[in-house]
Amino acid sequence: MKKIISSLGLLTLIIITMSFVKPAKKEVYKIDIEKSSIEWLAKKVTGQHVGTIKLSSGQLEANGNALKNGSFLIDMNTIVCTDLQGEYNGKLIGHLRSEDFFSVEKNPVSKFDITKVTAAGADRVNITGNLTIKGITQPITFPASVKKQDNAIVAVAKNVKVDRTKYDIRYGSKSFFASIGDKAIDNEFELSINLVATK
């Protein structure tokens, strides 16, 4: 009987103690679109092209030092190519904005929403979320480094692979045009995402 009373007393003490422990407060950080960047890499049989695209807004949410949630919008009108100049640059960007690729006039914004963040080591996480391009939403998971520095969160994800055909971007794809030969463009393109978010 004494053991039961003693156990009940210990359990009560634990419950009372836990009631005074404050859970980590959710903090919201606004993405600094000037300090943040997205670089893209697209490959084809005869070479590759690289460039950048800008964010228009976004935020990250953290509990203590842990990233928990977030989302950001991408301004598709800001897509540029950095390895071509002059006429060829203009033609490529015009083509990327056309119906063959991102249909920017109809779909000026792309979006990423975080749905899950899993710890993967010191300052490392696996981020799962929904990526929306051309109004089509698909899940995607990729590794990232996330660091909390003073009043800022810095999140970096390199070489995030995106299968464009899942977003109805089929131009130059061997999956749909088998006889295209050396004009084929890889189905996957890569994004390197660098986010800086502050309070």
Secondary structure, 3 states (H helix, E strand, C coil): CHHHHHHHHHHHHHHHHHHCCCCCCEEEEEECCCCCEEEEEEEECCEEEEEEEEEEEEEEEEECCEEEEEEEEEEEEEEEECCCCHHHHHHHHHHHHCCCCCCCCCCCEEEEEEEEEEECCCCEEEEEEEEEECCEEEEEEEEEEEEEECCEEEEEEEEEEEEHHHHCCCCCCCCCCHHHHHHCEEEEEEEEEEEEEEC
